Amino acid sequence: MDKIIIKDSVKITKKNGINFLLDNSNRPIKNKPWLGDLFSFLYDWIMEKSVFPKKFNSSIEEHYKILGEIFENVSDKVIIEFASGSGDAIKFLNKRNSYAGVDISSGLLRLAKKKFDQYGFKIVELYCADACETPFQDNTFDIAVCNLSLNFFQSIDKFLSELQRILKPNGIFYCSVPIPERKKSKAIIHGTLYTLDDLKVLFENRNFDFEPFPHENGTLLYFKAKLNANNDEK
Ligand SMILES: C[S@@+](CC[C@H](N)C(=O)[O-])C[C@H]1O[C@@H](n2cnc3c(N)ncnc32)[C@H](O)[C@@H]1O
């Protein structure tokens, strides 16, 4: 079933097509502002001109080519993207999928909404929420995606527990992330960087089969992690 299912206990209000979570007093839950939120209108430009070439020592064209190859045969799935940013999923995800985008930045979600309105996923919903605390029911998604953002999440343990909860058994997580051992430039990459070995251990301890992709693009690692079907440890 192509459904994005929300937990019964969660209250949501929709504003300009974006879902905001409410607290017990029916007030929108405030997320810690992300450093790029104020500059969200410049986000795509900053990524292309500065973040990819200077921070990641990599090519943005190559990035989307790699993602295009990875997701080439992914269709008719229910997909969550954590930290969906300005909506670049339209560059690599087939529109025959159903899509939920989660981000803490309402500015970036507004940009994403414009792109998604034109694109035509089967179902598309955007949520202003923390990746470590999403509103979805257990076992909702076939596929989860997170590009260039794992380093920003406050607790990798909380994130992995949330991922494990909302993915279906045999669900697959696809990720691109900067790793310290590939870092050549002196530019600061914010957040917490994990090595390939750290990531392997973190995911395997959570009952995922971890598999790096062979692609190389500057600092970036591309990997997938499949949740084992006997996911008793949820
Ligand atoms: C470098 S951007 C990457 C955005 C997008 N995935 C892309 O590839 O262009 C980092 C994103 O992480 C989001 N973010 C940071 N912390 C977050 C959190 N705790 N939960 C959800 N999103 C978060 C930011 O708002 C921003 O959209």
Ligand as a Chemical Component Dictionary entry (heavy atoms), coordinates in Angstrom:
data_LIG
# 
_chem_comp.id                   LIG 
_chem_comp.type                 NON-POLYMER 
_chem_comp.pdbx_formal_charge   0 
_chem_comp.three_letter_code    LIG 
# 
loop_
_chem_comp_atom.comp_id 
_chem_comp_atom.atom_id 
_chem_comp_atom.alt_atom_id 
_chem_comp_atom.type_symbol 
_chem_comp_atom.charge 
_chem_comp_atom.model_Cartn_x 
_chem_comp_atom.model_Cartn_y 
_chem_comp_atom.model_Cartn_z 
_chem_comp_atom.pdbx_ordinal 
LIG C1  C1  C 0  23.717 20.206 3.706  1  
LIG S1  S1  S 1  21.988 20.218 3.807  2  
LIG C2  C2  C 0  21.567 18.808 2.782  3  
LIG C3  C3  C 0  20.170 18.920 2.243  4  
LIG C4  C4  C 0  19.794 17.897 1.171  5  
LIG N1  N1  N 0  19.741 16.570 1.707  6  
LIG C5  C5  C 0  20.732 17.972 0.003  7  
LIG O1  O1  O 0  21.353 16.952 -0.328 8  
LIG O2  O2  O -1 20.850 19.036 -0.607 9  
LIG C6  C6  C 0  21.634 19.718 5.437  10 
LIG C7  C7  C 0  20.146 19.628 5.743  11 
LIG O3  O3  O 0  19.970 19.022 7.025  12 
LIG C8  C8  C 0  18.814 19.615 7.624  13 
LIG N2  N2  N 0  18.877 19.252 9.041  14 
LIG C9  C9  C 0  19.846 19.554 9.936  15 
LIG N3  N3  N 0  19.578 18.984 11.131 16 
LIG C10 C10 C 0  18.423 18.286 10.978 17 
LIG C11 C11 C 0  17.630 17.471 11.852 18 
LIG N4  N4  N 0  17.981 17.261 13.112 19 
LIG N5  N5  N 0  16.488 16.917 11.375 20 
LIG C12 C12 C 0  16.107 17.134 10.079 21 
LIG N6  N6  N 0  16.824 17.897 9.212  22 
LIG C13 C13 C 0  17.950 18.447 9.657  23 
LIG C14 C14 C 0  18.989 21.072 7.280  24 
LIG O4  O4  O 0  17.840 21.831 7.478  25 
LIG C15 C15 C 0  19.417 20.956 5.813  26 
LIG O5  O5  O 0  18.309 20.885 4.972  27 
# 
loop_
_chem_comp_bond.comp_id 
_chem_comp_bond.atom_id_1 
_chem_comp_bond.atom_id_2 
_chem_comp_bond.value_order 
_chem_comp_bond.pdbx_ordinal 
LIG C1  S1  SING 1  
LIG S1  C2  SING 2  
LIG S1  C6  SING 3  
LIG C2  C3  SING 4  
LIG C3  C4  SING 5  
LIG C4  N1  SING 6  
LIG C4  C5  SING 7  
LIG C5  O1  DOUB 8  
LIG C5  O2  SING 9  
LIG C6  C7  SING 10 
LIG C7  O3  SING 11 
LIG C7  C15 SING 12 
LIG O3  C8  SING 13 
LIG C8  N2  SING 14 
LIG C8  C14 SING 15 
LIG N2  C9  SING 16 
LIG N2  C13 SING 17 
LIG C9  N3  DOUB 18 
LIG N3  C10 SING 19 
LIG C10 C11 SING 20 
LIG C10 C13 DOUB 21 
LIG C11 N4  SING 22 
LIG C11 N5  DOUB 23 
LIG N5  C12 SING 24 
LIG C12 N6  DOUB 25 
LIG N6  C13 SING 26 
LIG C14 O4  SING 27 
LIG C14 C15 SING 28 
LIG C15 O5  SING 29 
# 
